[in-house]
Amino acid sequence: MYWNGVYYPNWRIYRDQPPISLNFDVISHVFYAFAWVKDDGTVYLSDEWADAQIEVAGADDIPATQGCLNSFALLKRKYNRLRVVLSVGGGGKGSEPFAAVARDPAKRDRFAQTALGLVQQFGIDGIDIDWEHPENSQQGHDYIALLAVLRQYLPGPKYTLSSALPAGEWALQHINLAHAAHYLDMINLMAYDYSGPWTSKCGHQAQLFTPQIPHSPEAAISCHSAVTYMVRQGVSTHKIVMGVPAYGRSFTGTKGVGDSFSGQAGEEGTFEYRELPRPNATEYIDEKVGAAYCIGGDGGFVTYDTPQTVRMKAEYVRHNALGGLFYWTGTGDASSIDQKDRSLVYNGFLGLFPQ
């Protein structure tokens, strides 16, 4: 049994993407992003209006309700295998308090207690820790201590405890991954953003395999290299869930992989997958490294995943007995209800469960 999970960012309700817009026939887990943490360790809703108050549309057999978390709780009644997990943290502001909170035993306890309180309040299934990310060995040690307390308050198998971790060894080296995996049901490996405006050369952002001759140290990172590192550190393969970006990263003023670039297009250098390929651009697949991209139009060179590369990743998951796939985000994907052929989540599901 493989997992096919999606992150649902709470702000998507403001873009007319309520929970019912997802295709739950092919989704095992929803990671609801994000709750935040206060300096005293209290876990709280980052947007109470979106999470618990706004009028959320229903469907034929799903009543309308107040707040996205309540809507997911109703969806769980229909899709009884669906697990809804509250993700705490995220990039930037969302992760800032973690280091101080994880260092202090009383704050760790308050974190676990208030996290459990939200899980029980909304009738959902667990907590996902998205601390981006422990920056030294002390923080890595404190991260494990936080997971240990959470597991006490959220015992398995009743509750799911997961954590999103980067793919680069520069971040993972600070964490005893075998100890982390002892407490976690799932490690959501953020197997993307290998390349972007912070790198010196244009490259694939989510390649499955490392090229034979990487053009830079960053270009040596791949899904395979990250999985291999985790397994070497003592993580059971079935706990590793490989991330798929439902967005592309743009490089303008470049000839392509390994070449310099002058800028980016799109929103903060990205386009949602549903907006790709760009108009008048041509889409390509590099089957050797398991990566896709388009060239032309207003995006320049845009690196992203397609149904073909996601099926390659699903095959890799099956071949290596990993836990499954997840997508950041389910809402950035082409609709897996109306555009199945183009949907990453739908094609990932077909790849994990071939007919």
C-alpha positions as CSV (number, residue, x, y, z in Angstrom):
1,M,0.0,0.0,0.0
2,Y,1.5,3.3,-1.1
3,W,0.7,6.8,0.0
4,N,-0.3,9.6,-2.4
5,G,-0.5,12.8,-0.3
6,V,-1.0,16.5,-1.1
7,Y,-0.3,19.7,0.8
8,Y,-3.3,22.0,1.0
9,P,-2.3,25.6,1.8
10,N,-5.1,27.4,3.7
11,W,-4.8,30.5,1.6
12,R,-6.1,28.6,-1.5
13,I,-9.7,29.0,-0.2
14,Y,-9.3,32.7,-1.2
15,R,-8.6,31.5,-4.8
16,D,-11.8,29.6,-5.1
17,Q,-10.1,26.2,-4.4
18,P,-12.1,24.7,-1.5
19,P,-11.2,21.3,-0.1
20,I,-13.8,19.6,-2.3
21,S,-11.8,20.8,-5.4
22,L,-9.3,17.9,-4.7
23,N,-9.9,14.4,-6.1
24,F,-10.0,12.2,-3.0
25,D,-10.3,9.0,-5.1
26,V,-6.5,9.3,-5.6
27,I,-5.4,11.0,-2.4
28,S,-4.4,9.2,0.8
29,H,-3.3,12.1,3.0
30,V,-3.9,15.9,3.1
31,F,-1.2,17.9,4.9
32,Y,-3.0,21.1,5.9
33,A,-0.7,24.1,5.7
34,F,0.0,25.8,8.0
35,A,-0.5,26.1,11.7
36,W,2.2,28.3,13.4
37,V,3.9,28.2,16.8
38,K,4.2,31.0,19.3
39,D,7.4,31.8,21.2
40,D,6.0,30.0,24.3
41,G,5.4,26.8,22.3
42,T,1.7,27.2,21.7
43,V,0.6,25.8,18.3
44,Y,-2.2,28.0,16.8
45,L,-4.1,28.5,13.5
46,S,-2.3,30.9,11.2
47,D,-5.5,32.1,9.6
48,E,-8.5,31.4,11.9
49,W,-10.9,32.8,9.2
50,A,-9.8,30.4,6.5
51,D,-9.3,27.5,8.9
52,A,-12.4,27.7,11.0
53,Q,-14.9,30.4,10.0
54,I,-15.2,31.2,6.3
55,E,-18.2,29.7,4.5
56,V,-16.8,26.7,2.6
57,A,-18.7,25.1,-0.3
58,G,-19.9,21.5,-0.2
59,A,-21.0,19.0,-2.8
60,D,-23.9,16.6,-3.4
61,D,-23.1,14.5,-0.3
62,I,-20.7,16.9,1.5
63,P,-22.4,19.7,3.4
64,A,-21.2,23.3,3.3
65,T,-19.6,24.3,6.5
66,Q,-17.5,26.9,8.3
67,G,-13.7,26.7,7.8
68,C,-11.5,24.5,5.7
69,L,-10.5,22.2,8.6
70,N,-14.1,21.5,9.3
71,S,-14.7,20.8,5.6
72,F,-11.8,18.2,5.6
73,A,-13.3,16.6,8.7
74,L,-16.6,16.2,6.8
75,L,-14.8,14.8,3.8
76,K,-13.2,12.1,6.1
77,R,-16.6,10.7,6.7
78,K,-17.1,10.0,3.1
79,Y,-13.5,9.0,2.3
80,N,-12.9,6.9,5.3
81,R,-9.3,6.0,4.5
82,L,-8.4,9.7,4.1
83,R,-5.9,11.0,6.7
84,V,-5.9,14.8,7.4
85,V,-2.7,16.0,9.1
86,L,-2.1,19.5,10.4
87,S,1.3,20.8,9.2
88,V,3.0,23.2,11.6
89,G,5.7,25.6,10.4
90,G,6.6,26.3,6.8
91,G,9.1,28.6,5.2
92,G,10.2,32.0,6.7
93,K,8.1,33.2,9.6
94,G,6.4,29.8,10.1
95,S,9.7,28.2,11.2
96,E,11.4,31.0,13.1
97,P,10.2,30.0,16.7
98,F,11.1,26.3,16.4
99,A,14.7,26.5,17.5
100,A,13.9,28.2,20.9
101,V,10.8,26.1,21.5
102,A,12.4,22.8,20.7
103,R,15.3,23.7,23.1
104,D,13.1,24.1,26.2
105,P,11.4,21.1,27.7
106,A,8.4,23.1,29.1
107,K,7.8,24.7,25.6
108,R,8.1,21.3,23.9
109,D,5.4,20.0,26.2
110,R,3.2,23.0,25.5
111,F,3.8,22.5,21.8
112,A,2.7,18.8,21.9
113,Q,-0.3,19.5,24.2
114,T,-1.7,22.4,22.1
115,A,-1.0,20.5,18.8
116,L,-3.0,17.5,20.2
117,G,-5.8,20.0,21.2
118,L,-6.2,21.2,17.6
119,V,-6.2,17.7,16.2
120,Q,-9.0,16.7,18.7
121,Q,-10.9,20.0,18.1
122,F,-11.2,19.4,14.4
123,G,-11.4,15.6,14.4
124,I,-8.3,15.1,12.2
125,D,-5.5,12.6,12.3
126,G,-2.1,14.0,13.3
127,I,0.7,16.5,13.0
128,D,3.3,17.3,10.4
129,I,6.4,19.1,11.5
130,D,7.7,21.5,8.8
131,W,10.6,23.1,10.5
132,E,12.8,24.6,7.8
133,H,15.1,23.5,9.2
134,P,17.5,22.6,12.1
135,E,20.7,24.5,11.3
136,N,23.2,22.8,13.6
137,S,23.7,19.6,15.6
138,Q,22.2,21.2,18.7
139,Q,19.0,22.1,16.8
140,G,19.0,18.6,15.3
141,H,19.1,17.1,18.8
142,D,16.3,19.4,19.9
143,Y,14.2,18.5,16.9
144,I,14.4,14.8,17.9
145,A,13.4,15.8,21.5
146,L,10.4,17.6,20.1
147,L,9.4,14.5,18.0
148,A,9.7,12.3,21.1
149,V,7.3,14.5,23.1
150,L,4.8,14.7,20.2
151,R,4.8,10.9,19.9
152,Q,3.9,10.6,23.6
153,Y,0.9,12.9,23.1
154,L,0.1,11.5,19.7
155,P,0.6,7.7,19.9
156,G,0.5,5.6,16.8
157,P,-1.3,4.1,15.0
158,K,-4.2,6.3,16.1
159,Y,-2.3,9.4,15.2
160,T,0.0,10.2,12.2
161,L,3.2,12.0,12.9
162,S,5.2,13.2,9.9
163,S,7.9,15.7,9.1
164,A,9.0,17.5,6.0
165,L,12.8,17.5,5.5
166,P,15.0,19.0,2.8
167,A,16.8,16.8,0.3
168,G,20.3,18.3,0.7
169,E,22.9,16.8,2.9
170,W,23.8,20.3,4.0
171,A,20.6,20.3,6.1
172,L,20.1,16.6,6.8
173,Q,23.6,16.2,8.3
174,H,22.5,18.0,11.5
175,I,19.8,15.4,12.3
176,N,20.1,11.8,13.5
177,L,17.7,10.5,10.9
178,A,17.4,7.0,12.3
179,H,16.3,8.5,15.6
180,A,13.8,10.9,13.9
181,A,12.4,8.0,11.9
182,H,11.9,6.0,15.1
183,Y,9.2,8.5,16.1
184,L,7.8,9.4,12.6
185,D,5.3,7.5,10.5
186,M,6.4,9.4,7.4
187,I,9.3,11.6,6.3
188,N,8.1,13.9,3.6
189,L,11.3,14.4,1.6
190,M,11.2,17.8,-0.1
191,A,12.7,16.4,-3.3
192,Y,12.7,19.7,-5.2
193,D,14.3,23.2,-5.3
194,Y,17.7,21.7,-6.2
195,S,18.0,24.7,-8.6
196,G,16.7,28.2,-8.4
197,P,17.7,31.9,-8.3
198,W,20.2,31.1,-5.5
199,T,22.3,28.8,-7.8
200,S,24.9,30.1,-10.2
201,K,23.7,28.1,-13.2
202,C,20.4,27.0,-14.6
203,G,19.4,23.5,-13.7
204,H,16.7,20.9,-13.1
205,Q,14.8,21.6,-9.8
206,A,13.6,18.0,-9.1
207,Q,15.6,15.6,-11.1
208,L,15.1,11.9,-10.2
209,F,18.8,11.0,-10.9
210,T,22.1,12.8,-10.7
211,P,23.6,13.4,-14.2
212,Q,26.8,11.6,-15.1
213,I,28.7,14.9,-15.1
214,P,26.9,17.4,-12.8
215,H,27.7,21.0,-13.8
216,S,27.9,22.2,-10.2
217,P,27.7,20.7,-6.6
218,E,24.0,21.6,-6.4
219,A,23.3,19.7,-9.7
220,A,24.6,16.6,-8.0
221,I,21.6,16.5,-5.7
222,S,18.7,14.3,-6.9
223,C,15.8,12.4,-5.5
224,H,17.9,9.3,-5.7
225,S,20.9,10.9,-3.9
226,A,18.6,12.1,-1.1
227,V,16.9,8.7,-0.7
228,T,20.2,6.9,-0.7
229,Y,21.6,9.2,2.0
230,M,18.6,8.7,4.2
231,V,18.7,4.9,3.9
232,R,22.4,4.9,4.6
233,Q,21.6,6.9,7.8
234,G,19.2,4.1,8.9
235,V,15.8,5.3,7.7
236,S,13.4,2.5,6.7
237,T,12.5,3.0,3.0
238,H,8.8,2.6,3.7
239,K,8.8,5.8,5.8
240,I,10.3,7.9,3.0
241,V,7.6,9.8,0.9
242,M,9.1,11.5,-2.1
243,G,8.0,15.0,-2.8
244,V,6.9,16.3,-6.2
245,P,6.7,20.0,-7.0
246,A,3.4,21.1,-8.6
247,Y,5.2,24.3,-9.8
248,G,8.0,25.1,-12.1
249,R,11.1,27.3,-11.5
250,S,11.9,29.8,-14.2
251,F,15.3,31.0,-15.6
252,T,15.4,33.7,-18.2
253,G,18.3,34.8,-20.4
254,T,19.8,31.3,-20.5
255,K,20.6,28.6,-23.1
256,G,19.5,25.9,-20.6
257,V,21.0,23.4,-18.1
258,G,24.5,24.3,-17.0
259,D,24.4,27.8,-18.5
260,S,24.2,31.1,-16.6
261,F,21.0,33.1,-16.4
262,S,19.9,36.7,-16.0
263,G,16.6,36.5,-14.2
264,Q,13.3,34.8,-13.5
265,A,9.7,35.1,-14.7
266,G,6.4,34.3,-12.9
267,E,5.5,34.8,-9.3
268,E,8.7,35.0,-7.3
269,G,10.4,33.0,-10.1
270,T,7.7,30.3,-10.2
271,F,4.7,29.2,-12.3
272,E,2.1,26.8,-11.0
273,Y,2.1,23.5,-12.8
274,R,-1.5,24.2,-14.0
275,E,0.0,27.1,-15.9
276,L,2.6,25.0,-17.7
277,P,3.9,24.7,-20.3
278,R,3.9,28.4,-21.0
279,P,2.1,29.7,-24.2
280,N,4.3,29.2,-27.3
281,A,6.8,27.1,-25.3
282,T,7.9,23.6,-26.2
283,E,7.9,20.9,-23.5
284,Y,10.8,18.4,-23.2
285,I,11.6,15.3,-21.1
286,D,15.1,14.2,-20.1
287,E,14.5,10.5,-19.5
288,K,18.1,9.9,-18.4
289,V,17.8,12.1,-15.3
290,G,14.0,12.0,-15.0
291,A,13.3,15.7,-15.4
292,A,11.1,17.9,-17.6
293,Y,11.2,21.5,-18.8
294,C,9.8,23.9,-21.3
295,I,11.6,26.5,-23.3
296,G,10.1,29.6,-24.9
297,G,7.2,31.9,-24.3
298,D,7.3,34.3,-21.4
299,G,9.0,31.9,-18.9
300,G,12.4,31.3,-20.6
301,F,13.6,27.9,-19.3
302,V,11.1,26.4,-16.8
303,T,11.9,23.2,-14.9
304,Y,9.1,21.1,-13.5
305,D,7.6,17.6,-13.4
306,T,5.1,16.2,-15.9
307,P,2.9,13.1,-15.9
308,Q,5.7,11.2,-17.5
309,T,8.4,12.1,-14.9
310,V,5.9,11.6,-12.1
311,R,5.3,8.0,-13.4
312,M,9.0,7.5,-13.4
313,K,9.1,8.6,-9.8
314,A,6.2,6.4,-8.9
315,E,8.1,3.4,-10.5
316,Y,11.2,4.4,-8.5
317,V,9.0,4.4,-5.3
318,R,7.7,0.9,-6.1
319,H,11.1,-0.5,-7.1
320,N,12.8,0.8,-3.9
321,A,9.9,0.1,-1.5
322,L,9.4,3.7,-0.5
323,G,6.3,5.0,1.2
324,G,4.8,6.9,-1.7
325,L,4.6,10.4,-3.2
326,F,3.4,13.7,-2.0
327,Y,2.8,17.0,-3.9
328,W,3.5,20.6,-2.9
329,T,0.7,21.5,-3.6
330,G,-2.4,19.7,-4.5
331,T,-3.9,23.0,-5.5
332,G,-1.1,23.9,-8.0
333,D,-1.8,20.7,-10.0
334,A,-3.9,20.5,-13.1
335,S,-7.3,19.3,-12.0
336,S,-7.3,15.5,-11.4
337,I,-11.1,15.6,-11.9
338,D,-11.3,17.5,-15.3
339,Q,-7.8,17.1,-16.7
340,K,-6.7,13.6,-15.6
341,D,-4.2,13.1,-18.4
342,R,-2.3,16.2,-17.3
343,S,-2.7,15.9,-13.5
344,L,0.4,15.0,-11.6
345,V,-1.5,13.7,-8.6
346,Y,-3.7,11.4,-10.8
347,N,-0.7,10.1,-12.8
348,G,1.3,9.5,-9.6
349,F,-1.6,7.4,-8.3
350,L,-1.7,5.4,-11.6
351,G,2.1,4.9,-11.3
352,L,1.9,3.7,-7.7
353,F,-1.1,1.4,-8.4
354,P,-0.7,0.2,-12.0
355,Q,-3.8,-1.5,-13.4
